[in-house]
Amino acid sequence: MSKQPEKYENDLEENLTTQSPPPNDFSNHALTIAWRKCTYVWSTLLLIFAMTVTLYGIGKQWNNPPWSQTNSHPVLEIGFFFFMCTWIGLLEGAQISLVGLQGINLELYKDSHPRAYAALKLCHHGPNVERFLVGRQFLLLFNGFLLSKVAGAATEDFYIGDWKWSSEASQFFWVNSVLLMIVVAAFAQLVTQLLAAQKMLGFLNLPFFALYTIVYPCLIVESVGLTHSSYLLKDFLVHITGIPLSEADPAKAQNKNIVYYIKCGISVAAVIFSFVFIVKGLAMSQTNATEGVGWNKLPGWAAVLLSLFFIYLIACAEGMQVSLLAMAKIPSHEYKQRAPLAYRTTQLAYSGRNMQAFLVGRQFTVAMMIIILAKVTSYAGSEGILIGDGEDWGMGEGFNAGLLQTGFLGAILVVNVGQLASQVAASVFPVACINNHVMHFLLRLMLFIEFSGIVNSCWVLTWALDAITGLPKDPFDGDEAVKTPAQGIIERKKSMGIPQQKGVGPFDLNQPESEFHVDYTYKVSYI
């Protein structure tokens, strides 16, 4: 029985037939390739412009940090901005490496990659991978919320010297943080992700000392317990689905003692508490969701619904990534008949360079949702004074300033409900998660976002960082015996009959421009 799937998949690869692409497929057209190359130029110029506007706004103190600017200085705030961008980038890249390297023998690289070995040794011990992911998610989101405030707009008009923007341009690009979204995605998040995806071990061995700057902080944040509700959700889903506990590695199991359950209780209480105050603020028009031109016309009930929709979108983006990576380990014949839409969705994701394009499009979507949610779930006003009728349910200015206006309660709600819950659900039900038209549409939308080129400056920056660091490919690159995410996708490509260029992995930084999805698009109609 154990040999049948392997034979089935090998037979698929051997029986592939060559077909001609239809005349309406322009993915390999010279104009399409020229467009991609052009996006590298104009997207880089757009990023430079977006960064200039962002830093100029901070320098003029037109930003909206969660602290009083009376005793602050623009230089300190700009320094804090770059510090958070750097930390966000390291959190993104380190996650790719720490999770993707679970299938390697660490001892082989103890001497050649000592910094990576130290981080991996601790992170892969016991349940620490799961703990790291949970703590990292909260740390990453809270950093994103803070970044959106430090670099966000506090004024409605933007100008540089005599160049005064129109009201419409100021509202769209400045007040609504569209340019900041580009900076966060293309500059802070994607560069390290793309580099680490191909060179996991080498990236983790760079001298940023991941053990101390990434692993320890994430484990400390997780130990506080504000995100333990995700563990309860996982236990519940495992229980109702009847997944046998014997399939799990006992060494990776959480120590479910009294402290564990106390933290779970604290987390559930914190989520409920946060939800109540966020909905109260939205309904009473006390948050930034109803502040600013256009936003101020939004009634309280509509602000609640819109915020829930944004949380749903970020949940879909998080769940899709977990599902696609998990399904790279599942033989495709196991779900091809019972979940045909999930099969077609994974085909689309795994074909050509689409996994890289998905990472880019998805990350811009997540960055956009984080900045918008930071706005709509944080209370307006400053120094603990709420806008509107000022009703704070007797909590006091310290509570208002520290938890409501900083967006801390919003971060607790979004990370538990919008991110961790969907990640947990997708890890337990990877096929069901993407076996629907919503996820299929969102995948196509994310691929289109990357194709549009709005954040394609990330490729230029990644190539530059790759050249500066001079990282070689990982020692196990291309070794079929080492089960990495890239190897899993290669195996699924073979089983699904998706052609691939020899020697080109799904996360290679220098994939040929012609391998986008041309070989896939004309085959899917025959499936």
N, C-alpha and C positions, 0 to 999 in steps of 0.2 A: 504493500500500500504506500509506503513512504517513497517508493521510487516513481510512482505514476505521475505525480505533478511535474517532476523534473523531465520525464520523458515527453510528457504532453507539451511542455514549454519548448523543449529542444526541437520537437517536430514542427512547431509553429514557425520557428526561425528557419528551418530547413526548407519549408514549403512556401516561403515568400515568393511572390511573382512580381515581376516588374510591370508597372502600368504607367501610362502617360498622364500627367496632370491635366485637369480640365482647362479650357481656355480662359475661364474667369478667375483663375488663381494667379494673383500678381505678387505673391510673397517673395518670389525669386526674381522679380523684374528688376531691371537696372535702376529704374526710378525709385523703387522701394528701398533698395540697398543704398542709393545715393541719399535718400531721405534720412536713413539711419545715421549715416556718416555726418550729414548736415546737422542733425540734432545734437551731436557731440559739441559742435561749435556754439550754436545759439543757446543751448541749455547751459553751457559753461558761462557765457556772457550773462545770461539771466541770473545764475547763481551769484556771480560777482555783484550784479546790481542789487539783488535781494539782500546780500550780506552788507553792502554799503548802506542801504536804507535802514537795515536793522541796527547796525552799529551807530549810525548817525542819530537815530531816534534815542538810543540809550545814552549817547554822548550829550544830547540836548535834555536828557531826563524827561523825555516825553513818554517814557515807559511806565509800567504799572507794577512795580515789585511789591511783594507782600509786607514790606517794611516802610517805615517813614524815610523819606529822602532828605529830611532836614540835616541830618549828620552823615549822609551818604555822599559818595563821590562817583561820577561817571566812570572813572578809570577802574575803580573797584568793581562796579557792576559789569563792565565789559570783561574784566578778568574772571568774574564769577560766571558770566555767560559762556566763555570759552572752556572754563573748568567743567561745567555741566555738559557741554557738547562733547568734550573728550571722554568724560565718564560714561555718557550714554553710548558713545561709539565702542568703548571697551566692553561694556555690558552686552552689547549686541554681538560683537565678534566673539567674545569669550563663550557666550551661550552656544553658538554654532560649534565651536571646538569641543567644549566640555561634554555636550550631548552627543555629538557625532563620533567621538572617539571612544565610546563605551565598548566597542567590539575589538579593541586592539590589546596586545600584550604590553602593558606599560613598562615592564622591567627591561624590555629590549631597548628602551630609549632613556633609561635613567641617567646615563652619562652624557649622551649626545644632546639631550633636551632637558636639562635639570630644572629649569623654571616651569616648563610645561608638566614635567613629571610630578613636581611638588603639588601643583594645583589639581592635577588629575587624581593623584593618590588620595587626597582628602575628599574630593568631590565624588569619587566613585566608591567611597567606603560606605557600606550600609545603605541607608535611605537618603544619603546626602544629595544625590542627583535630583530627586524629587524636591527635597528641601531647598536646594539651590534655585531651582526653577521658580518655586513659589516666592521665595524671598526676592529674587531678581526681578520678578514681574512687578512687585510693589515698588521696589527701589527705582526701577526704570520709569514706571508711570509717574511716580511722585516727582522725579527729576524732570520729566516732560511737562508736568503741570507747573513746576517752578520756573522752568525755562520759558514757558509761554507767558508768564507774568513778567519776568525780568526783561524779556524782549518784546512784550506785547504793548499795544498802544493805549495811552491814557488820554490822548487828545484826539479830536475828530478831524483835524486838518494837518496835512503834511506839506512841508516845503523845504527846499534847500536853497538858501539865498533868495534870489528873485524868482526861482522856479517854484511856483505854487501849484500844487495839484488841484484838479477839479474835485468837487465834492464827491462825485461818483467814484473817481479813481482812489481818493483817500479812503473812502468807506470800504471798497473792495480789497485793495491791496494792503492798506495800512491798518485800518481799524479791525477788519475781519481776519487779519494775519495770514493772508494768502502767501505773501512773500516769505513769511516766517515758516510756513509749512514746507516750502521748498528748501529753505536752509536746514531745517531739522532733518528732513528725509535725505536729501542729497549730500549734505555735508556731515551731519552728526551720526546718522544711522547706517546708511547703505554701504559706505566705503569699507568699513571693517567687516560687515556681513559678507560682502562679495569676496573679499580677500580671504577671510577665514573659511568660507565654504570650500575653496579649492585647497588651501594650505592650512589645515586645521592645526596640526602639530606645530608647524613653524610659527604660525600667528601666536599661539599660546606661549611660545618660548621667547617672544619679544620681551625686551627689558622693561615691561610695565608691571612685572611681578604680580601676575594674576592671582596668586594665592592670597596676597594681602590687600590688593585693590579691588578684587572682584569676589572671590570665593568667601572669604571671611565676612565682608560686609553683608553679602546676601544671606548667609547662614544666620548671622546675628539678627537681621531684619525678620527672617522667618521665625526665629525663636521667640519673638515678641508675641506671636499668636494671632495677629489681626487677620491673617489670611488662612487660618486653619479650617475655615468653612469649606474650602475646596476638598480637604481630606474627607470630611463628612459626606460630601456629595459623591465622591468616588466610592466610598464604602457602600453608600446607598445604591448606586448604580450597579456595582458588582453584585450586591445582594439580590436585587430584583431580577437581574439577568441570569443568576445562577452560575456565574463564571467560577469554576472550581479554584479554590485557593491553592491547590497543589500545583497549579500552573505557574504561580508566582514564585520568584526567588525568595526564600525565607530570609536570606541575608539582607535583602532590600526592604524588609518590612519595617514599618514604624513601630516604635515602642509605645504601645497604647496603654499607658499608665494613667493615674489620676490627673497628673499634670497635663497630659495630652488632651484629655476630655475637658479640663478646665479652660484650656486655650481654645478648644473648639467652641465652647460656650461663649467665651469672650468674643470670638470672631463673629459668630452668628448674631450676638447682641449688637456688636459694632455695625454690622451690615444693616440690621433693622433700624438702628438708631440713625445711621447716616441716611438711609432711604427716607425716613420720616422727615428729617430736616431739609433734605434736598427737595423733596416734593413740596414741603411747606414753603420753602423759599421761592420755588418756581410758581406755585399757585398764587402766592402773595406778591409776585413781581419784585422780589428782593434780590434776585441773582442777576448776573450779567447777561442772562438769556433775554432779558427784556430791557437792556440798556443799549443806547446807541441808535443811530438813524436806521429805520427799518425794523430793528429788533424791538423798539419801544412800542410798536403797533401790535406786538404779539400778545394775545391774552394769556392769562395764567394757565388755563387748561391746555391751550395749544403748546405752550412752552413745556409742559409736562410730557405731552405726547411726542413732541419733537426730540426731547432729551432721551426718551425711551427708544426712539428710532435710532438715534446715534449710538446708543449702547448696543442695540441689536446689530448694527453694522460692524462695530468693532468686534463683537462676539463672533460674527460670521467670518471675519478676516482671520481671527486667531484660530478658530476651529478648523478652517480650511487648511491652514498650514500644517497643523498637527495631523489631520487626516491624510493629506497627501504624502507626508513623510512616513506615516505608519503603514499606508497601503503599499509602499515600496517593498515592504517585507512580506506582503500577502500575495501568494500566487493568484494571478488574475482570473484563472478559470474557476476559482472558488466563488466568485461573485458576478461573473459575466452574465449569467442567465437570470439570476434573481435580482440583480441591481444593475440593469443596463445603463441607466443614466450615470451612475457612479463609474462604471467602466468607461463610458465615453469621456467623462470629465477627467479621469486619470490619464486617458490616452492623450487628451489635449494638453494636459499639464506636463507630461513626460516627453512629448515629442520635441525634437530639435533642441533649441535653447530656451524653451518655454519655461522651464523651472527657474532659470535666472530671471527671465522677464517677469515671472510671477512674483518672485521675491521683491523686485523693484516696484511693481505696481501695487502689491499688497502693502509694502512698507509706506508708500506715499499715502495710501488709504488710511492706514493706522495712524500715521503722523497727523493727518488731517483730522481724524476723529479725536485724537488726544487733545489737540489744540482747541477744537470746538467744545469738547466736553469739559476742558479746563475752564472755558469761558462760562458755559451754561450751568455748571454745577458749583461754581464758586459765587459767594455772595458779593454784591457790589458794595461800594462805600469803602471807608478806611478807618483804621484805628478803633475798630469795634463798633462804629456807628453805622447802623443799617439804614438803607434808603427806604423810601415809602413811608409807612406809618411808624417804622422803627421797631415794630413788635418783634421781640427776641425770646418770648416765652420765659423771661426772667433769667436767662442764662448769663447775662453780663457781658461787658465789653471784652474782657480777656478771652472768654470762650468764643465770642464772635470773631475777634481778630485772629486768634490762634488756630481755630478749626474751620470756621466758615469762610472767611475772606481769603485765607491761604489756599483753600481748595482741598484741605486734608480730608475732610469727610467725603468730598466728592471722589477723591482718589481711592478711599476705602471701598466705596460703592462700586466704582467702575472696575477696579482690579478684581474684586471678588465676583461680581455679577457679570460684567462685560468681558472679562478676559479669562480668569482662572476657571470659571464654571464651564465655559465653552471648550476650553482646552481639555479639561477633565472628561467632559462628555464625548469629545472627539477621540480621545485616546481609548475610551471604552467602546464606542460605536463609530469607528472610522468610516466604515462603508455607509452606514445610515446617514452620517453627517453630511455627506456630499451627494447622496442619491436623491437630489431634488433640483428643480429648475432654478431656484434662487441661487444656490451655490454655483451652478453651471454658468448662470448669467454673470455672477460676480467674478468668476475666474476670467471670463472673456473681457469683462470691464477692466480688470487689473492688467491683463495682457495689452489691452488697448492703451491704458495709461502709460505703460512703458513704451509702447510703439509711438505714442504722441511725442515723446521726447522731453516732457516737462522737467523731469529730474535725471535725464541721461548724463548730466554732468558728473553723476556718481561714477560712471564708467571711466571718465577721464581722470578723476581723482584716484580711483582704485588702481588704474594702470600706473599712475605716478607713484603712489604709495608702494606698489609692488616693485617698481624699479628702484626706489629709494632703499627699501628694506633688503632687496635682493634675496627674498625667500625662495629656496628651492622647493620643488614639489615634495610632498611627504614621502618618506621612504617606502611606504606601502601603496603608493599611488598606482593604480592599475592591477593590483594583486587581487584576484578574485577570491582568494581564501580569507581576506580581511573584509568583514562585513561593515562597510561604511554606508552612509546614506547615498552617496554617489553610486556605489556598487549595486545597491538595491534597486536604484532607478534604472541602471543599465540592464539588470536582469529582467525588470518589468518591460523594458523596451523590447527585449528579445521575445518575451512571452506574448506581447501584444502585436508583434509584427511591425514595430516602428523602426524604420531604417535609421542607422546612426553611422556617423563617420568614424572610421577606425582611429583609435588613439585620442579621441575627443570625448572627455567626460562631460556630464550634465552641468558641472559647475566650473568648467575651465574658463579662465578670464579672456582668452583669445580665441573664442570659437569663430569659425568662418561665418561671414555675414550671410552666406547663402543657406546655411542650415537654420532656418527659423521654424517653419512648419509646413514647407512645401511638400515634403515626403509624407506628411501625415494627412493633410487635408483631403487629398484625393483618395485615400484609403478608407477614411471613416465612413463614407457613404456606402461602402460595400459590406460593412460589418452588420 
